[in-house]
Amino acid sequence: MFQMASIGPMMGQLIVFRGPWQNKAPEVSNRYFKEVSRLFKVLNTHLEGREYFAGSEYTIADIAFLPWIRCPALPVPP
């Protein structure tokens, strides 16, 4: 649920506002950048001392994050 309710939607919006919309609304894209940064900190904190997101095995929970955290198109801050 963390990926579906947080990481995915927020990163999707960030990529749209920084990509195709070419940062035409910087206050909006900055909001999404700050939120994505916060969510990555939450994810990193959760993974401290753990090898996998949910439990002791590689699961669909880990797979769900992979496209977002390894996104080569992730925009950098303005």
N, C-alpha and C positions, 0 to 999 in steps of 0.2 A: 504493500500500500504506500510506503514511503516513496517509492519510485513513481507510481502512478499518480499520486496526489501532490507530489512536490517536485522531485528532480525533473521528471519528464516535461510537465507543463511549463515550469519556470524556465528551463533551458530552451524549450521550444520557442517560447515568447522572446527570450533574449536573442536567439539566433535570427528570428524574423525581424525584430527591431534593429539589430545591428547589421543584418545582411541585406535582404531585399529592400527594406525600407531605408537603408543607408543612414541610420541614426538621425532621421528627420525629427524625431521626438526624443531628444537626449535625456530629458527628465524621466521619461518612461523607460528607456533602455537602461539608464543608470539604476533605476529601481530594480529591474530584473537582474542586472549584474550583481547588485548588493545581495539580493535574495539568493541567487545561485551561489555566491561566495559563502553565504551563511549556511546553506544546505550542504555544501561540500565540507564545511567544518563539522557539521553534525554527523555526516557520513564518516569522516575521518575519526572523530571521537568514538563513534560506535565501533569502528573497526580496530581501535587500539587494543592490542593484545589478542586479537582474533584473526584467524586466517580467512574466515568466510562470514558473510553478512548474517545468515540465519543458521546457527547450529555448527556442527563439526564437519560438515560435508559441503561440497560445491553443489548448489541447488539453483533452481530457477530464479530465486531471489538475487543471486549473484549475476546470473545471465541478464536479468532485466536492467541492471545498471550499466553493463558493459558498453552498449552503444553511446550512452550519454557521457560517461566519464572518460572515454577514449575518443571523443568526438574531435576529429581534426579541424572541423569548421568552427569550433568554439571561438567566438570573438573575444578579443582582448579589451580591457577597459579603454575608454576614450582618452 
